[in-house]
Amino acid sequence: MSLIRTAVFLGVALPMFCLADMGSIPFKQGVTINEPKQNAIIAWNGKEQLLYLQTTLAASEDTKVLEVMPLPNKPTVEACEVGVFKRCAFLLPRPTSPKSGGSNPFGGPRGLPAARVTERKMIGAHDLRTVELLDAARFSAWVAEEFQEGAEKLQVPKPLLEVIDAYAKDGYHWFLFDVVDVKKERAKKTPLRIRFATDYLYYPMRITRTEKGATTVSLSVLTNVLFNTEDCIGIPRDAIEVPARPKEIAGNKVHFIDPPLFELLGRPKTAILRSWRIVGEIDGFEQDLLIRNPATIKNKREHQ
């Protein structure tokens, strides 16, 4: 498939408290997790994606929390510095009105285990496991056994298992598990940079359907190609607010945000930076943010 180089960043315009869009399972039953905002940075070149996350969480009681993120392919995970988010925020276009954008383009067999850990590493307060799902039907028991610590017994809620099963049926067999200590006071964790292969720009939304409360997903979008309305094959275009006019930035400013982004995008001379926002009840998202490369449809039309 020929590809138009494309990148997207998701972030906040002001000093940011970044939350991974993950399903959260507290080790203590009855504990509620506070996650009022979801912010991240994403870069996508049509084949691979870089996802930057910095988690800020609070709980009704001190507890360990297991966070779960489904991914389309096996990821690599490493730490990144906090300044990446600040530099991205500095370059964002400023809103011209609360809402704008109009109609313009927005730019296995039973003998096998249910899952296997392919990598485990500690990054700051993160205890990360990369997990390959092998049998969704036995996944709950596997998770409970894998993450049981001392007298604490983790029980995966049935609604979350149903969401995980839905991801598995859709072809998502890789999951990133992150065990963090969450206190009543909000605390930021070491930022993560996650890289994985994907044919679509991807940000999981369905995984949080088991949680409650309103949420705002603040998105900063950097691309050198326009997306069309029909390229949204997950969350529809009309669910995405466009609060600010786009602006063009030089390639050296992409490098300024983070050199790996610049390299992933093929060292572009210029790019267009935009803002998107998705607002709603966190348990109301039935689809993920999935955007296909516009070159896919263009190539099909040219060969018809």
C-alpha positions in Angstrom: 0.0 0.0 0.0 1.5 3.4 -1.0 1.3 5.8 1.9 1.0 9.5 2.4 3.1 10.4 5.5 0.7 11.3 8.2 1.1 12.2 11.9 -1.3 13.0 14.7 -0.6 14.3 18.2 -3.1 14.2 21.0 -2.4 16.5 23.9 -3.5 19.6 25.9 -2.9 23.2 25.2 -2.0 24.2 28.7 0.2 22.6 31.5 -0.9 19.0 31.2 -1.9 16.1 33.4 -1.9 13.3 30.9 -4.0 10.2 31.4 -3.7 7.0 29.4 -7.1 5.9 28.0 -7.0 2.5 29.8 -9.5 0.3 31.6 -8.7 0.6 35.3 -9.1 -2.3 37.8 -8.6 -1.4 41.5 -7.2 -4.2 43.6 -9.6 -3.1 46.4 -13.2 -3.7 45.6 -15.5 -0.7 45.9 -12.7 1.8 45.3 -13.5 4.4 42.6 -10.8 5.9 40.3 -10.8 9.5 39.3 -10.0 10.1 35.6 -11.7 13.4 34.5 -9.5 14.1 31.5 -7.8 12.0 28.9 -4.8 13.5 27.1 -1.9 12.0 25.1 0.4 12.5 22.2 0.3 10.4 19.1 2.4 10.3 15.9 1.5 8.1 13.0 3.2 7.6 9.7 0.7 5.2 8.1 2.6 2.1 9.2 3.7 2.8 12.8 2.5 4.9 15.7 4.2 6.5 18.7 1.9 7.0 21.7 3.1 9.2 24.5 1.3 8.9 27.9 1.7 10.5 31.3 -0.8 9.2 33.8 -2.4 11.2 36.6 -4.8 9.3 38.8 -6.5 9.6 42.2 -8.6 7.0 44.1 -11.3 7.1 46.8 -8.8 5.0 48.9 -5.2 4.1 48.6 -4.9 1.1 46.4 -3.0 -0.6 43.6 -4.6 -0.2 40.2 -4.2 -2.4 37.2 -4.6 -0.4 34.0 -5.2 -2.2 30.7 -4.7 -0.9 27.1 -5.5 -3.0 24.0 -3.2 -2.5 21.1 -3.3 -3.7 17.5 0.2 -5.1 17.6 3.1 -5.9 19.9 4.5 -2.7 21.4 7.9 -1.5 22.6 7.7 0.7 25.7 10.3 3.2 27.1 10.4 6.3 29.3 10.2 9.8 27.9 10.8 13.2 29.5 8.0 15.4 30.7 9.2 18.3 28.5 7.8 16.6 25.4 4.2 17.4 26.6 5.2 21.0 27.5 6.8 21.6 24.1 3.8 20.2 22.2 1.4 22.4 24.3 3.5 25.5 23.5 3.0 25.0 19.8 -0.7 24.3 19.8 -3.0 26.7 18.0 -5.2 28.7 20.4 -9.0 28.4 20.3 -10.8 31.2 18.4 -14.2 30.1 19.7 -15.7 27.4 22.0 -16.7 25.3 18.9 -15.8 25.7 15.3 -14.8 23.7 12.2 -18.2 23.6 10.5 -18.3 21.2 7.6 -14.6 21.6 6.7 -12.4 18.4 6.6 -10.7 17.9 9.9 -7.9 17.6 8.8 -5.8 -21.6 21.0 -5.8 -24.9 22.0 -6.7 -25.8 25.6 -3.1 -26.9 26.3 -1.9 -23.3 25.9 -2.2 -20.6 28.6 -4.9 -18.0 28.2 -2.1 -15.4 27.7 1.6 -14.9 28.0 3.8 -12.1 29.2 6.3 -11.3 26.4 8.1 -8.6 28.3 8.1 -7.1 31.8 9.9 -3.9 32.9 9.8 -1.2 35.6 9.7 2.4 34.5 9.5 4.7 37.5 6.3 3.7 39.3 5.1 1.7 36.4 5.2 -2.1 36.6 4.6 -2.9 32.9 3.8 -6.1 31.2 3.3 -6.7 27.5 0.8 -9.5 27.2 -0.3 -11.5 24.2 -3.9 -12.8 24.4 -4.3 -16.4 23.4 -7.7 -17.4 24.7 -10.2 -14.7 25.6 -12.6 -17.2 27.3 -10.0 -18.0 30.0 -8.4 -14.5 30.2 -10.2 -13.4 33.5 -8.7 -16.3 35.5 -5.3 -15.7 34.0 -5.4 -12.0 34.9 -6.5 -12.8 38.5 -3.6 -15.2 38.9 -1.0 -13.1 37.2 -1.7 -9.9 39.2 -2.7 -11.4 42.6 -0.3 -10.0 45.3 -0.2 -11.3 48.9 -3.6 -11.1 50.5 -4.9 -8.8 47.7 -7.0 -10.6 45.1 -7.8 -8.9 41.9 -11.2 -9.5 40.4 -11.7 -8.3 36.8 -15.3 -6.9 36.5 -17.5 -8.8 34.0 -18.2 -5.7 32.0 -14.5 -5.1 31.4 -14.0 -8.7 30.4 -16.8 -8.2 27.9 -15.0 -5.2 26.4 -11.7 -7.1 26.3 -13.4 -10.0 24.6 -14.8 -7.5 22.0 -11.3 -6.2 21.3 -10.1 -9.8 20.9 -12.9 -10.6 18.4 -11.9 -7.5 16.5 -8.3 -8.8 16.2 -6.6 -7.0 19.1 -4.5 -9.7 20.7 -1.9 -7.5 22.4 -2.5 -5.7 25.7 -0.3 -3.4 27.8 -0.8 -3.9 31.6 0.4 -1.3 34.1 0.3 -1.8 37.8 0.5 1.5 39.7 0.0 2.7 43.3 -2.9 5.2 43.3 -3.4 7.5 46.3 -6.2 9.8 47.3 -4.0 12.7 46.1 -3.5 13.0 42.4 0.0 12.0 41.3 1.8 12.1 37.9 3.7 9.0 36.8 6.8 8.7 34.6 5.8 9.5 31.0 5.8 6.6 28.6 6.5 6.4 24.9 4.8 3.4 23.2 5.6 2.3 19.6 3.6 -0.2 17.6 2.6 -1.1 14.1 -0.8 -0.1 12.9 -2.5 0.6 9.6 -4.9 3.1 11.2 -4.4 6.1 13.5 -5.6 4.5 16.8 -6.7 5.6 20.2 -8.7 3.2 22.4 -12.0 4.6 23.8 -14.2 1.5 24.3 -11.9 0.1 27.0 -13.2 2.7 29.5 -16.8 1.8 29.1 -16.9 0.2 32.5 -16.1 3.5 34.3 -18.4 6.4 35.2 -18.3 10.1 34.8 -17.9 12.8 32.2 -14.6 13.1 30.3 -12.8 15.4 27.9 -10.4 13.9 25.4 -8.2 16.8 24.3 -6.5 16.2 21.0 -3.7 18.0 19.2 -3.4 17.0 15.6 -0.3 17.4 13.5 -0.4 16.2 9.9 0.8 17.1 6.4 -2.3 15.6 4.7 -6.0 16.3 5.2 -8.3 13.6 6.4 -11.7 13.3 4.9 -15.0 12.7 6.8 -15.2 9.2 5.4 -11.7 8.4 6.8 -13.2 8.2 10.3 -14.1 4.6 10.5 -14.5 4.5 14.3 -15.8 7.6 16.2 -17.7 9.7 13.6 -16.5 13.0 12.4 -19.4 14.9 13.9 -18.4 13.7 17.4 -15.1 15.6 17.1 -15.1 19.2 18.0 -12.6 21.6 16.3 -12.0 24.5 18.8 -9.1 26.2 17.0 -8.0 27.1 13.5 -5.0 25.0 12.3 -1.5 26.5 11.8 1.5 25.4 9.8 4.7 24.7 11.7 8.2 24.0 10.4 9.8 20.6 10.5 12.4 21.8 13.0 9.6 22.5 15.5 8.4 18.9 15.1 12.0 18.0 16.1 11.8 20.5 18.9 8.9 18.5 20.4 10.8 15.2 20.3 13.4 13.9 17.8 11.8 10.4 17.5 8.6 12.1 16.2 10.6 13.9 13.5 12.3 10.7 12.4 9.1 8.7 12.4 7.5 11.3 10.0 10.4 11.2 7.6 11.9 14.5 8.6 9.2 16.7 7.1 9.8 20.3 6.1 6.4 21.5 7.3 3.4 20.2 9.1 -0.1 21.5 10.0 -1.0 21.5 13.7 -4.7 21.4 14.7 -6.8 20.8 17.8 -9.6 18.3 18.3 -11.7 17.5 21.3 -14.1 14.6 22.2 -16.5 15.2 25.1 -18.9 12.7 26.6 -19.7 10.2 29.3 -16.8 7.8 29.7 -19.1 4.8 29.6 -20.8 6.0 26.4 -18.0 5.4 23.9 -19.0 2.5 21.6 -16.1 2.9 19.2 -12.5 3.8 19.2 -10.8 6.7 17.4 -9.8 5.0 14.1 -8.7 7.0 11.1 -7.5 5.4 7.9 -4.9 6.8 5.6 -6.7 8.8 2.8 -4.2 7.3 0.4 -5.9 4.0 0.7 -9.2 5.2 -0.9 -7.2 7.3 -3.4 -5.3 4.3 -4.6 -8.4 2.2 -4.9 -10.2 4.8 -7.0 -7.2 5.2 -9.3 -7.1 1.4 -10.0 -10.8 0.9 -10.6 
